[in-house]
Amino acid sequence: MACPGAAEEMKAPEKEPGRPPEPLPGGAIRALVLVGSPAVPELPLTPADLDAVLAPLPSARPLPARAYWDEDVFAFEQAEIFGRSWLCVGREDEIARPGEWLLAPLTPAGVVVLRGADLEIRAFHNVCRHRAATLLDGPCGRLAHLECPYHGWTYELSGALRAAPHAPPGFDRGAHGLLPARAGALFGFLFVTLDPGAPPLESAIGEAPPWLSRPGLRSLRRGRRVEYEVAANWKLCVENFQESHHFPRVHPALEQLTPCDDAVSWGRGGPWLGGVMDLAPGADTVSTSAAPGARPLIVPEAERRRVRDALLFPGLLTSLQPDYLLTYRLAPRAPDRTLVIADTYFHPAAFTKGFDPGDVFTFWDAVNREDRAICERQQRGIRAPGYTPSTYAMVEDGVHAFDGMVARRYLSALRARTA
């Protein structure tokens, strides 16, 4: 069911193949991030393993195979990487009006992100302070207040406890509001962090690629959301996004429109990595028709011949096309399972009678299936006895840069524990 204000959302022509996300009662997505564990497992890796990743590209060695399947590595990443980062949970327009909310799958109960009566963006753990029943089900909605379905404790949109039936005399309602998480918005994206000590959002995000910080992109409207699961480690999914020299073998149709030899990497430090590719002669966008038709451009006219991709570490992947924006949010579920939430956004003027972006959806459904299949092939192979990663190809500078981000997180935690 569409959320309030999203009646125009375009539906997928068919269900994305693959195993569906495992639902919680009421449709909420199962826990993806484990934060605040009293005992985060020790990393079964050594500084020498990780120093090899940080060597210059020609002599560097990729992350150890164990980093992609070990349960302790996975738990460590959930606490020390995903548990300490600002994570994208959607777009601002999803909670444009007071009382609109979405449920972000960042904990077993989920985190409610909502627009308050004062228009402030807030986030709260989806847990009643009485006896811990979850408050909301489903992906999104709109409400005037939050009420526990178990015993009726009621909360304002500010998180303050309004009513606590049968509370004892002298009970301090002011001390029992909803448990907050930190939330904010930047470039039209919504972010949440579960780490009270994380830097402020703007300083944590740093200098974004200039093409994503244009004010006009904030007004884009979502045309479709598809969720699917990849039977592979989240890092394999990101690494696949970070290089294009697999296009000729894995994505021949994509190679015809954006030849991999034209790819150029972008990066200025911080949590962003990006790349730029030119469209092939005769192609005006990436779709089955290779033409935008009546869809308005969402980039300046001078940049209509380029595609710009960007990763925000750890798990937001973006691809800015001349006439639409793709985003992929990666949510690790297990060492060998990753939930992907894929959204496609268009210029608001595109949503007129007869608007049919099926050429975009059909094209990317095929590409996403191909990516899923190749990542799952990697995951099956990476546990082969005796397998040791050898080297990076010289065109895998983006993969090397991402692996370096991961390795530095591992090393920082290892050194902090031995200090």
C-alpha positions, 0 to 999 in steps of 0.5 A: 500500500502506498504511503500518504502522498505517494499515490502517484508512485510507479509500480514495478512491472513485475516482482524483482526475482530472488528471495523476498526480505523476511518480514516481521509481524506487520510487514516491518523489515527484520533487523539489519544493524546490531548496535550497542552489543555489550561484547563486540567480537574480536576481529579475526584479522591481523594488522598485516592482513590490512596493511597489505590492502593499504599499499599502493594499487600495483602492490596492494592485496585485497581484503582477506577472504575471511572478511566476507564470510566470518560471523565475527567480522560481520558482527564487528562491522555491524557495531563498528561501521554501520553502528557508528555511521550516518546511514541513509534511510530515505528521502526528505519528501517521504516525510514532507508533512507533519505526522508522516513517518517511515520505519528504518530497518536499523534495529530489531524493532526499527527506528521511526523517522518522522516529521514533527508538528514543528516540521523538525525531523526526528527519529525514535526507537520503535519501542514503547517505554512501558513493556517494549512492544513495538509501536508501528508496523509497515514501511510508512504512514501518517499519524497525529500521535504514537500509541502503543497497541499493547497497553495504550501508552501514547506519545507526542510527535516530539517523543514526549509521553502524553498518557500512561494508563494506570501508572503509579502515583508520582510517575514522572512522564517527562522521564519516559519519552521515546528513546531518541536517535539522531536524524537529519537531512542533507541533499534531499536525503534522510540520515540516522545514526544510532551513535550518540558520539558520531560527528554532526551530519554535515561534518561526517558526510564531508564534501559530497560530489558536486553533482549531488549537492545541487539544490534542484535534486532535492525536489525529485520524486520517486517513481518506483521502489524495489527491494530484493536480497543478494546472497552475498556479503555487502562489501562484494556488492559495493566492490561490484559498484566501484568498477566497470570493467566487468561490463563487457562480460556481465552487462553487455547492454550497459556496455553498449550505452556507457563503455567502461573504457570511458570511466574516470574515478572521482574522490577527494577524501572523506566518505565519498567515492565516485566516477564519471562515464560518458554516454556512447554516441547515439545514446541519450540516456541509459534505458532500453530505448536509450532516449529520455522521451518526454522526461525532463533533464535533471542535470544542466544541459552541458552535462547531459552526455554523462553518467555520474556514480557515487558511493557514500560509505558504507552503504549508499550507492547513487547513479545520476543519469541525465533524466533520473536518479538511481539510489541503492541502500545496502542493509547487511542481514548476515555475512552472506546476505544483503538487502538492497532497497533500490529507488528511481527518482524523476523530475517532478514535471515528468509525472503527467498523464501517460508518464511511462518510465518502463524503459528505465525499469526494464533495463535496470531490472536486467542489470540488477539481476546480472549484478546479483548473480555475479556477486552470488557467484563470488560469494560461493567461491570465496569460501573455497579452501585455500583461496587467497585474494591475489591482486587488484586489476589496475582499473580497480582503483575504486575497489581499492579505495573502498577496501581501504576505507574498510581496512582503516576501520578495522585497523583503527578498532584493532589498535584501539583495543591493544592501546 
